[in-house]
Amino acid sequence: MPEIQYTVDRDVALITWNMSSSPMNVLNDLSIPQFEEALQQAYADETVKGIIVTSAKPEFVAGADLKMILRNNDKEPAEMLKVSAELNRIFRQMEVCGKPVVAAINGTALGGGYEICLATHYRVALDNPKTQIGLVEVTIGLLPGAGGTQRLPRMIGMQAALMLITEGKKLGVQEAKAQGLIDDIAPTPEAMMEMARAYIAANPTPVKPWDQIDKKTGKIVARDNFKVPGGNVQSPVGAQIFTAGTAMLMDKTRGNYPAPLEIMACVYEGLQVNIDRALVIEARHFVKVATSKVAKNLIGTMFLGMNEANKGASRPKNIPKTDVRKVGILGAGMMGAGIAYVSAQAGIEVVLKDVSLEAAEKGKEYSRGILKKGVERGKVDPLQVDSILDRIKPTADYADMQGCDLIIEAVFENRELKAQVTREAEPMLAQDNPTGPGVFGSNTSTLPISGLAEAAAKPENFIGIHFFSPVDKMMLVEIIMGKQTSDYALAVAIDYTRKIRKTPIVVNDSRGFYTSRCFGTYSAEGMELLKDGVSPILIENGGKDAGMPVGPLAVTDEVALDLVYKISGQSIKDGALSETDTSYQVARQFVELGRLGKKAKAGFYDYPEGAAKILWPGLAQIFPVSEAQPTIDEVKTRLLYRQAIEAVRCFEEGVVRTKLDADLGSILAWGFPAYTGGALSFVDFVGIETFVETADRLADTYGERFRPTDTLRAMATRGEGFAKMAKPAPAVG
Ligand code: NAI
């Protein structure tokens, strides 16, 4: 089947991307040769005066096919070099072919898709609010390997280009025009094609500013003395950009993500030579990142894995699609208000109930606040505000919940109260929906779902739907199966999660479920390090250097030490934890000192008014700092291994059901570093044999909590990591 159509109309060749083998247009082994063939046909046809590249799909070209990149990831670098060199050859020929080539950008053009546009002579985009334009490769550990790092700075200047490429920014059409990524905006598809034709008619032989016509041969060739707009690399501006920029990126990535620094190097080296040589330099840097473990992990978990989870990888297959149209929310506090907002925004009718109408109204105000900010920042269409707010009905009356497809309780974390509201609200659930009865969800963060379900008349329709705070920003929802929860209830919970555009993972009922249990070990190991006399600064830097968003002590302050005390105390009561447990002991001590954490403006840190937090000087009295300090690598190792081994235990115990859920949950819920691929993939990242060996050493030195499980040992003997358990990568898009 042709992936790309070729037609000639009124002296202009139309090359239209319309892939049949993939839901989206992507650059891959099938489309690239066909694109090249179409271009060759246009070059060779003397009647063709110009070429328009466009797409018949809603998007222009979404980027490179990441499966192709993954296939070549751990092969010989030469294989990857071929991918980049081939694209560069095709795109460069387009640029110097002597005929005008135009990109008629009807929709999204990202990564390699936008690199096609960059190699054309004129870019006109349709005024389409859904269009996103940009070089986003860095977000999956790559760099633009088809000329992007060289053409964009030559067009818009180094500083502007570096900001966009190192951050992987996506721009809307208007912004793309303002920043010079495209030349014009067309109001309609017809106007877009007419503007493309007009450019062709007016520019029969366009030459890029970084090219020139060779006087002897008459051919277009690279120019050696091209001046980059805004200053060359060696200009004072250039020197500043590269020294300050590299330092900033190093601070941000802590050396864990190679791509941003490779992009800097690429631009720095490439801009000092002509475009032909620059493209060779770019290809070399591209191969370095594209064959890295980090790129493999980011593509595997954060792109392909996330797509798989969002397509319902954990959804029971035998249940027809369900649709939550009316949701009831019990408790309009921090969490209830957030859940109401994301639901209303997704077009769901919301009944928001609290103990009084005033309390419920206050919860609705939260949505008004977010929407107001969104409008101010241009992120929310002002015309939509009223309709979103109209969907939220604040109430103090259960009767308003009549006919809800789903009710989620987010009242105080109290077993008896939750049981009471369950009994009162459950009868309001829809009974005669065509897709099945209504489902009851609990947003509890710690109480076992099977126990809470005992209050329900239909425990099979009771499920945990655990959101993270702040609800509008956190992308993950942890869905918890109680002992009696049915596949039907799970399907409803997953369909709802997708409707509000969040990513679901499914876990089994267990203390702390999956995410809180593993996250707790990060904070706990921070306290173990303190107890061992490690300098608190070293502990915090170790956490951040390992790639965690904040240090373990800072995050414990945010969670609050009284909560750690309460939860660990409950675990001791239930016989699941020893009273000598370090986090219990430390939390108790801090609670006694009245240092409850950030909310009390005193915890491991002091929080002076109007200034940045500082580590509490009194820490040294409680935990004297030893003279001999470990290396920062040892601190990082302890912090990461402790979390990973807990994730392994959860996986073995069946708390988390798939490797993908374990990985995604770790990154999205508690910020486990994405470069590792996630908490389970971390084992493969360091290598199974190294993992077991190191974990044994840590266990011998610091305690049995690090001891590898028997399954891990067996895996190490076989030399097989968790990768074997991963499903094959699904199609892109
Ligand atoms: P919150 O204290 O902000 O809100 C609780 C709300 O429930 C209050 O507005 C209260 O008036 C209301 N309420 C009490 N009794 C009620 C009743 N009979 N009917 C209706 N409403 C009633 O608490 P928050 O932080 O929103 O937590 C709610 C639940 O979510 C808890 O189970 C908590 O463990 C869980 N959770 C909290 C997270 C967090 O970061 N705060 C994260 C994930 C889950």
Boltz pocket constraint, residues with backbone or C-beta under 6 A from the ligand:
constraints:
  - pocket:
      binder: B
      contacts: [[A, 330], [A, 331], [A, 332], [A, 333], [A, 334], [A, 335], [A, 336], [A, 353], [A, 354], [A, 355], [A, 359], [A, 409], [A, 410], [A, 411], [A, 412], [A, 413], [A, 414], [A, 417], [A, 421], [A, 443], [A, 444], [A, 445], [A, 446], [A, 466], [A, 467], [A, 468], [A, 469]]
      max_distance: 6.0
